[in-house]
Amino acid sequence: MNKYVMSVIGALILAPFSANAQDIDGQLYIAGKQIFNENCSVCHGENGEGDVPEFPALNGNSKLADLSLIVTNIRQGRLNMPPFPDLDAEQITQVTTFIRNSWSNEYGGVDASQVVALLDVFKVEVPNSSIWDGIFTAEQANRGEVLYTGACALCHGKKLDGAPADPDMNGTPPIGRYKFLRNWDGKSLATLFQYTRVTMPYNNPGYLADQAYIDIIAYMLATSNIPAGNTELSSNSEALAQIVIKQTKD
């Protein structure tokens, strides 16, 4: 537990506590610790030490600076980590506050509004269009193919079919054609973009630029026989949230 949180808990101060120019709410922290102990410690360890390589250490993990990564992994899971769809925004705020500010971590407070905004990415609310409406260009898909070959093909295969035959891949899922469309049917492109951005590539999540991730998604769609159009796909999350992934055109 770091010195800031020790001050909060040790003095039993339950009002917000300032750390690194951000507020840590003691009530959120205490509630988050309980959620962590009930749901997370069995894999990540009571002291955040993890069980490498199956379960990464949270203590001293620099990736916890990225709030979107934490929220995405809690909501959708990643690799050996299952999703936790029953945790609401308040509970995610609590457990995120705890893990970002425990042990040697000092990443500051978390505001519930930030978590709510990130969770909204996973919703499809009255979409204006679908992937079948010419939402990317052929040139964009071509750029995405080059990027995919360099960053993704090793795990997901040259034909985007996954690599289940390789024991080190843990059944890497297909990211093209009917299986991909079936798996993502009904979700928004914002969800796909956010998930891809914070979890891929496997060995270095988030190292590509947002535009690169979008170009790769355009290539994934083109490979799935989705028709190209005259306008490039944007990485704007609000715009992506209005585009739904549909397995079939009708």
GIDA-V745229 format. One record per residue. N is the residue number from 0. RES is the residue in one small letter. NEAR is the number of other C-alpha atoms within 10 Angstrom. Layout:
# GIDA-V745229
[[N:RES:NEAR] [N:RES:NEAR]]
This chain:
# GIDA-V745229
[[0:m:16] [1:n:12] [2:k:15] [3:y:19] [4:v:25] [5:m:13] [6:s:13] [7:v:21] [8:i:15] [9:g:10] [10:a:9] [11:l:11] [12:i:14] [13:l:15] [14:a:13] [15:p:15] [16:f:18] [17:s:15] [18:a:16] [19:n:11] [20:a:9] [21:q:14] [22:d:15] [23:i:27] [24:d:23] [25:g:23] [26:q:18] [27:l:25] [28:y:27] [29:i:18] [30:a:17] [31:g:22] [32:k:22] [33:q:15] [34:i:19] [35:f:21] [36:n:14] [37:e:10] [38:n:13] [39:c:17] [40:s:17] [41:v:13] [42:c:18] [43:h:22] [44:g:18] [45:e:13] [46:n:15] [47:g:21] [48:e:18] [49:g:19] [50:d:13] [51:v:10] [52:p:7] [53:e:12] [54:f:16] [55:p:16] [56:a:17] [57:l:21] [58:n:21] [59:g:15] [60:n:15] [61:s:12] [62:k:14] [63:l:19] [64:a:14] [65:d:13] [66:l:19] [67:s:19] [68:l:19] [69:i:20] [70:v:21] [71:t:24] [72:n:18] [73:i:20] [74:r:19] [75:q:15] [76:g:17] [77:r:14] [78:l:13] [79:n:10] [80:m:16] [81:p:12] [82:p:15] [83:f:14] [84:p:10] [85:d:10] [86:l:14] [87:d:14] [88:a:18] [89:e:17] [90:q:17] [91:i:25] [92:t:25] [93:q:27] [94:v:26] [95:t:26] [96:t:28] [97:f:29] [98:i:25] [99:r:28] [100:n:24] [101:s:23] [102:w:19] [103:s:17] [104:n:22] [105:e:21] [106:y:20] [107:g:21] [108:g:26] [109:v:24] [110:d:17] [111:a:17] [112:s:12] [113:q:14] [114:v:22] [115:v:16] [116:a:12] [117:l:19] [118:l:18] [119:d:14] [120:v:23] [121:f:20] [122:k:17] [123:v:19] [124:e:14] [125:v:10] [126:p:15] [127:n:10] [128:s:15] [129:s:20] [130:i:21] [131:w:21] [132:d:13] [133:g:17] [134:i:21] [135:f:26] [136:t:19] [137:a:18] [138:e:16] [139:q:22] [140:a:24] [141:n:16] [142:r:16] [143:g:23] [144:e:23] [145:v:15] [146:l:18] [147:y:23] [148:t:16] [149:g:10] [150:a:17] [151:c:20] [152:a:17] [153:l:14] [154:c:22] [155:h:22] [156:g:18] [157:k:14] [158:k:15] [159:l:23] [160:d:18] [161:g:22] [162:a:21] [163:p:16] [164:a:10] [165:d:11] [166:p:9] [167:d:10] [168:m:14] [169:n:14] [170:g:14] [171:t:19] [172:p:18] [173:p:21] [174:i:23] [175:g:22] [176:r:19] [177:y:16] [178:k:15] [179:f:18] [180:l:20] [181:r:14] [182:n:15] [183:w:18] [184:d:15] [185:g:16] [186:k:20] [187:s:26] [188:l:27] [189:a:25] [190:t:25] [191:l:18] [192:f:21] [193:q:22] [194:y:20] [195:t:20] [196:r:22] [197:v:23] [198:t:19] [199:m:16] [200:p:15] [201:y:14] [202:n:8] [203:n:11] [204:p:14] [205:g:19] [206:y:14] [207:l:15] [208:a:10] [209:d:16] [210:q:15] [211:a:19] [212:y:22] [213:i:26] [214:d:27] [215:i:25] [216:i:25] [217:a:28] [218:y:28] [219:m:24] [220:l:24] [221:a:22] [222:t:18] [223:s:18] [224:n:13] [225:i:21] [226:p:16] [227:a:22] [228:g:15] [229:n:11] [230:t:12] [231:e:18] [232:l:20] [233:s:15] [234:s:19] [235:n:13] [236:s:15] [237:e:13] [238:a:15] [239:l:24] [240:a:25] [241:q:19] [242:i:24] [243:v:25] [244:i:26] [245:k:18] [246:q:21] [247:t:13] [248:k:10] [249:d:5]]
